[in-house]
Amino acid sequence: MITRIIDRHHSNMRLDRYLRQSFSTESLSTLFAVIRKKKVRVNGVVAKAPLILNEGDLVAIYENLKEDNETSVPHSGWGSSATFCNPTFFKNNFQIALETEDFIIVDKPSGIDSQPGSGTRPKETLVDMLWQWGLNEKHDFKPTLVHRLDKETSGLLMAAIHGDVLRGLTKLIREHRINKHYFALVQGHLDKEKGTITTKLERSDSPQGAKMKTSDSSGKESITHYSVYRRFESMDLVKIKLETGRMHQIRAHFASINHPLAGDSRYGDYSWNRELRKEYGLNRLFLHSFKLEFEWNNQKYNVESKLPQELNKIIQTLSKTNS
């Protein structure tokens, strides 16, 4: 018999998912057979797959399953790596906007990938920096992103530092209870001071990379609210609030109404971007996540981030031209 006490990292987790994580070398068919044959008890009672575990629960498994060599902490603990991130990269780019006992909010610079993947530099992503910070702070759970930003987008991102917190914050994201606000500079003047873009979006993959395209039928519901913050001679600075969180949603939505974002190499206007580089020195996407609003454990949070220096400089220049 194998027994486990549920800790906070695994509380609020389904029993079947817990078994899959704790006995990852076993096949799914084996794990589900153990549950089906009533060989798993929680606090002495035969348990079914959908059961939600609570901290302190005693899980007893009446089967000789192969236990993982690592601890049962999510992500298999820290492993043997001495470092996760390039030290210079970490020092120059890791910025904490807010740190609590449950989560951390960081301010990501433009040009940094949220997570490792094909084409990313080893030990130079936001996830690498978060894991290095977690190791430095001696956390027993690898900080895990609750949401993501495109590589070219700067601003606020949240990461959970406990397993149960991760599941709770992810639930808030699914229920649209974390309000994400952005600043974007768009081409031309929008017809309305305030508006909502509701065009459905569908992912399209190609050798050049994934891209979102508008779709009236098979696309997913996508909702972007905006208001014009400042008007300049040939462009608008807009505040944006996302109701849904599709990949490239802001970029694809504004391109679909013929107001692409400044510096957008994927959905934008190539000639206009070239002019912006030459005249204003804009070498990145003008999109910044400047505010997160949400409630957690009966406490309201309103975290803000200033426009990065390179974007603020452009606004100052446009303001002088406008005066």
C-alpha positions as CSV (number, residue, x, y, z in Angstrom):
1,M,0.0,0.0,0.0
2,I,1.2,3.5,-0.8
3,T,0.0,6.4,1.3
4,R,0.3,10.2,0.7
5,I,-0.7,13.2,2.6
6,I,-2.0,16.0,0.4
7,D,-0.1,19.3,0.8
8,R,-1.2,22.8,-0.3
9,H,0.5,22.4,-3.7
10,H,-1.9,19.5,-4.5
11,S,-5.1,20.7,-2.8
12,N,-8.1,21.6,-5.0
13,M,-6.7,19.0,-7.5
14,R,-8.7,16.2,-9.0
15,L,-7.7,12.7,-7.8
16,D,-7.0,11.4,-11.3
17,R,-4.8,14.4,-12.1
18,Y,-2.9,14.0,-8.8
19,L,-2.2,10.3,-9.6
20,R,-1.0,11.2,-13.1
21,Q,1.4,13.8,-11.7
22,S,2.6,11.6,-8.8
23,F,3.0,8.4,-10.9
24,S,4.0,9.9,-14.2
25,T,5.8,6.7,-15.4
26,E,2.6,4.6,-15.2
27,S,0.2,4.5,-18.1
28,L,-3.1,6.3,-17.9
29,S,-4.9,3.0,-18.4
30,T,-3.1,1.6,-15.3
31,L,-4.0,4.5,-13.2
32,F,-7.7,4.6,-14.2
33,A,-7.9,0.8,-13.7
34,V,-6.7,1.3,-10.1
35,I,-9.5,3.9,-9.5
36,R,-12.1,1.8,-11.3
37,K,-11.3,-1.3,-9.2
38,K,-11.8,0.8,-6.0
39,K,-8.2,0.5,-5.0
40,V,-7.8,4.1,-4.1
41,R,-9.2,5.5,-0.8
42,V,-9.2,9.1,0.5
43,N,-9.6,9.4,4.2
44,G,-10.7,5.8,4.3
45,V,-13.5,6.1,1.7
46,V,-13.3,4.6,-1.8
47,A,-12.7,7.5,-4.2
48,K,-13.6,8.3,-7.8
49,A,-11.6,10.1,-10.4
50,P,-13.3,13.5,-10.2
51,L,-12.9,13.8,-6.4
52,I,-11.3,17.2,-5.4
53,L,-8.5,16.7,-2.9
54,N,-8.1,18.9,0.1
55,E,-5.0,19.8,2.1
56,G,-4.4,17.2,4.8
57,D,-6.3,14.4,3.0
58,L,-4.8,10.9,3.4
59,V,-4.7,9.1,0.0
60,A,-4.2,5.3,0.3
61,I,-3.4,3.3,-2.9
62,Y,-3.8,-0.5,-2.6
63,E,-1.7,-1.3,-5.7
64,N,2.0,-1.6,-6.3
65,L,2.5,1.5,-8.5
66,K,5.9,2.7,-9.5
67,E,6.6,6.0,-7.6
68,D,8.5,8.8,-9.3
69,N,12.2,9.2,-8.2
70,E,11.7,12.9,-7.5
71,T,9.5,14.3,-4.8
72,S,5.8,14.8,-5.4
73,V,6.1,18.5,-5.6
74,P,4.8,19.8,-8.9
75,H,7.3,20.1,-11.7
76,S,9.3,17.3,-10.0
77,G,11.0,19.7,-7.6
78,W,14.0,21.7,-8.5
79,G,16.2,18.9,-9.8
80,S,19.9,19.1,-9.7
81,S,20.4,22.3,-11.7
82,A,22.5,24.9,-9.9
83,T,21.1,27.7,-12.1
84,F,18.1,28.1,-14.4
85,C,18.9,31.5,-15.9
86,N,21.9,33.4,-17.4
87,P,23.0,35.6,-14.4
88,T,23.5,38.7,-16.5
89,F,20.2,38.3,-18.3
90,F,18.5,37.8,-14.9
91,K,20.1,40.9,-13.4
92,N,19.2,43.1,-16.3
93,N,15.7,42.0,-17.0
94,F,13.9,40.6,-13.9
95,Q,11.7,43.3,-12.5
96,I,9.2,42.6,-9.7
97,A,6.1,44.8,-9.6
98,L,4.4,43.1,-6.6
99,E,5.3,40.1,-4.4
100,T,2.9,38.4,-2.0
101,E,2.9,35.1,-0.2
102,D,0.8,33.5,-2.9
103,F,2.0,35.1,-6.2
104,I,4.4,37.4,-7.9
105,I,3.7,40.0,-10.6
106,V,6.7,40.8,-12.8
107,D,7.2,43.6,-15.4
108,K,8.4,41.9,-18.6
109,P,10.5,43.9,-21.1
110,S,9.8,43.7,-24.8
111,G,11.9,41.2,-26.7
112,I,11.8,38.4,-24.1
113,D,9.8,35.2,-24.6
114,S,7.4,34.2,-21.8
115,Q,8.5,30.6,-21.9
116,P,11.1,28.4,-23.6
117,G,10.4,27.0,-27.0
118,S,11.8,26.5,-30.5
119,G,13.9,29.6,-31.4
120,T,14.3,30.9,-27.8
121,R,17.8,31.4,-26.3
122,P,18.7,28.9,-23.6
123,K,18.2,30.3,-20.1
124,E,16.9,33.6,-21.4
125,T,13.1,33.5,-21.0
126,L,10.7,34.8,-18.4
127,V,10.1,31.3,-17.1
128,D,13.9,30.8,-16.6
129,M,14.0,34.0,-14.6
130,L,11.0,33.0,-12.5
131,W,12.6,29.7,-11.7
132,Q,15.9,31.3,-10.8
133,W,14.1,33.7,-8.5
134,G,12.2,30.8,-6.9
135,L,15.4,28.9,-6.4
136,N,17.1,32.0,-4.9
137,E,14.1,32.5,-2.5
138,K,14.0,28.8,-1.6
139,H,10.4,28.2,-2.6
140,D,9.4,24.6,-2.8
141,F,7.3,25.2,-6.0
142,K,8.6,26.5,-9.3
143,P,6.8,29.8,-10.0
144,T,4.3,29.2,-12.8
145,L,2.8,31.8,-15.2
146,V,-0.9,32.3,-14.9
147,H,-1.1,34.0,-18.3
148,R,1.3,35.1,-21.0
149,L,2.4,38.0,-23.2
150,D,3.8,37.9,-26.7
151,K,7.5,38.3,-27.0
152,E,7.2,41.8,-28.5
153,T,4.7,42.9,-25.8
154,S,6.0,44.4,-22.5
155,G,4.3,44.7,-19.1
156,L,2.7,42.9,-16.2
157,L,2.5,39.1,-15.9
158,M,1.4,37.1,-12.9
159,A,3.0,33.8,-11.6
160,A,1.8,31.6,-8.8
161,I,4.2,30.4,-6.2
162,H,2.0,27.6,-4.8
163,G,0.1,24.8,-6.5
164,D,-3.2,25.6,-5.0
165,V,-2.8,29.3,-5.8
166,L,-2.0,28.4,-9.4
167,R,-5.3,26.5,-9.8
168,G,-7.2,29.3,-8.1
169,L,-5.7,32.1,-10.2
170,T,-6.2,30.0,-13.4
171,K,-9.8,29.7,-12.5
172,L,-10.0,33.6,-12.2
173,I,-8.5,33.8,-15.7
174,R,-11.1,31.4,-17.1
175,E,-13.9,33.3,-15.5
176,H,-12.6,36.6,-16.8
177,R,-12.1,37.9,-13.2
178,I,-8.6,39.3,-13.8
179,N,-8.9,42.5,-15.7
180,K,-6.0,43.1,-18.1
181,H,-5.4,46.6,-19.4
182,Y,-3.0,47.7,-22.2
183,F,-1.7,50.8,-24.0
184,A,-1.4,50.6,-27.7
185,L,-0.5,53.1,-30.4
186,V,-2.6,52.5,-33.6
187,Q,-2.5,53.8,-37.1
188,G,-5.0,56.4,-38.1
189,H,-7.9,57.8,-36.0
190,L,-10.6,55.5,-34.7
191,D,-14.2,56.5,-35.6
192,K,-15.4,56.3,-32.0
193,E,-13.9,57.5,-28.7
194,K,-15.0,54.1,-27.2
195,G,-15.8,50.8,-28.7
196,T,-15.7,47.0,-28.6
197,I,-14.3,44.7,-31.2
198,T,-16.1,41.3,-31.2
199,T,-14.7,39.7,-34.4
200,K,-14.1,35.9,-33.9
201,L,-10.5,34.8,-34.3
202,E,-9.1,31.5,-35.6
203,R,-5.6,30.2,-35.4
204,S,-3.7,29.6,-38.6
205,D,-0.3,27.8,-38.6
206,S,2.3,28.1,-41.4
207,P,6.0,27.8,-41.8
208,Q,6.3,31.5,-41.0
209,G,4.6,31.0,-37.6
210,A,1.2,30.9,-36.0
211,K,-1.2,33.8,-36.8
212,M,-4.8,34.7,-35.9
213,K,-7.2,35.3,-38.7
214,T,-10.8,36.6,-38.5
215,S,-13.5,34.0,-38.9
216,D,-17.3,34.5,-38.9
217,S,-18.1,30.8,-38.3
218,S,-15.4,28.5,-36.9
219,G,-13.5,31.1,-34.9
220,K,-13.5,31.5,-31.1
221,E,-15.3,34.4,-29.4
222,S,-12.9,37.3,-28.9
223,I,-13.9,40.5,-27.2
224,T,-11.6,43.6,-27.0
225,H,-12.8,46.9,-25.4
226,Y,-11.0,50.1,-26.1
227,S,-11.1,53.9,-25.5
228,V,-9.0,56.6,-27.1
229,Y,-6.6,58.0,-24.6
230,R,-4.9,60.6,-26.8
231,R,-5.1,61.6,-30.5
232,F,-2.1,62.6,-32.4
233,E,-1.7,63.8,-36.0
234,S,-2.0,60.4,-37.7
235,M,-2.4,57.9,-34.9
236,D,-4.2,57.2,-31.6
237,L,-3.0,56.1,-28.3
238,V,-5.6,53.7,-26.9
239,K,-6.4,52.1,-23.7
240,I,-7.5,48.5,-24.1
241,K,-9.3,46.0,-21.7
242,L,-9.4,42.4,-22.7
243,E,-12.5,40.3,-22.0
244,T,-11.1,37.2,-23.7
245,G,-7.5,36.2,-24.0
246,R,-6.8,34.8,-27.5
247,M,-3.4,34.6,-29.0
248,H,-2.4,38.0,-30.6
249,Q,-6.0,39.2,-29.9
250,I,-5.3,42.9,-29.7
251,R,-3.0,42.9,-32.7
252,A,-5.4,40.9,-34.9
253,H,-8.5,42.8,-33.8
254,F,-7.1,46.3,-34.6
255,A,-5.6,45.1,-37.9
256,S,-9.0,43.7,-38.8
257,I,-10.5,47.2,-38.5
258,N,-7.7,48.8,-40.5
259,H,-5.9,50.3,-37.4
260,P,-2.9,48.1,-37.0
261,L,-0.5,48.6,-34.0
262,A,2.7,50.6,-34.4
263,G,5.7,48.4,-34.9
264,D,3.7,45.2,-35.5
265,S,5.7,43.1,-37.9
266,R,3.1,40.4,-38.2
267,Y,-0.2,42.2,-38.6
268,G,0.9,45.7,-39.2
269,D,1.7,48.1,-42.1
270,Y,5.3,47.5,-43.3
271,S,5.7,50.9,-44.8
272,W,4.3,52.8,-41.8
273,N,6.5,50.7,-39.4
274,R,9.6,51.7,-41.5
275,E,8.6,55.4,-41.2
276,L,8.2,55.0,-37.4
277,R,11.6,53.4,-37.1
278,K,13.2,56.2,-39.2
279,E,11.4,59.2,-37.7
280,Y,10.8,58.1,-34.1
281,G,13.2,55.2,-33.5
282,L,10.4,52.7,-32.8
283,N,12.1,49.3,-33.0
284,R,9.5,47.3,-31.2
285,L,5.7,46.6,-31.0
286,F,3.9,49.5,-29.2
287,L,1.8,47.4,-26.9
288,H,2.2,47.5,-23.1
289,S,0.3,45.6,-20.4
290,F,0.0,48.5,-17.9
291,K,-2.5,47.3,-15.3
292,L,-3.9,44.2,-13.6
293,E,-7.1,44.4,-11.5
294,F,-8.4,41.4,-9.5
295,E,-9.6,40.2,-6.1
296,W,-7.8,37.4,-4.3
297,N,-8.6,36.1,-0.8
298,N,-11.0,39.0,-0.2
299,Q,-8.3,41.6,-1.0
300,K,-8.5,43.9,-4.1
301,Y,-5.4,44.4,-6.2
302,N,-4.7,47.1,-8.7
303,V,-1.1,46.8,-10.0
304,E,0.2,49.3,-12.6
305,S,3.3,49.6,-14.7
306,K,4.6,52.8,-16.4
307,L,5.2,52.9,-20.1
308,P,8.8,51.7,-20.8
309,Q,11.2,54.5,-21.5
310,E,11.4,53.8,-25.3
311,L,7.6,54.0,-25.7
312,N,7.3,57.1,-23.4
313,K,9.9,58.9,-25.4
314,I,7.8,58.4,-28.6
315,I,4.7,59.8,-26.9
316,Q,6.6,62.8,-25.7
317,T,7.9,63.4,-29.2
318,L,4.4,63.1,-30.7
319,S,3.0,65.4,-28.0
320,K,5.5,68.1,-29.1
321,T,4.5,67.7,-32.7
322,N,0.9,67.9,-31.8
323,S,1.2,71.1,-29.8
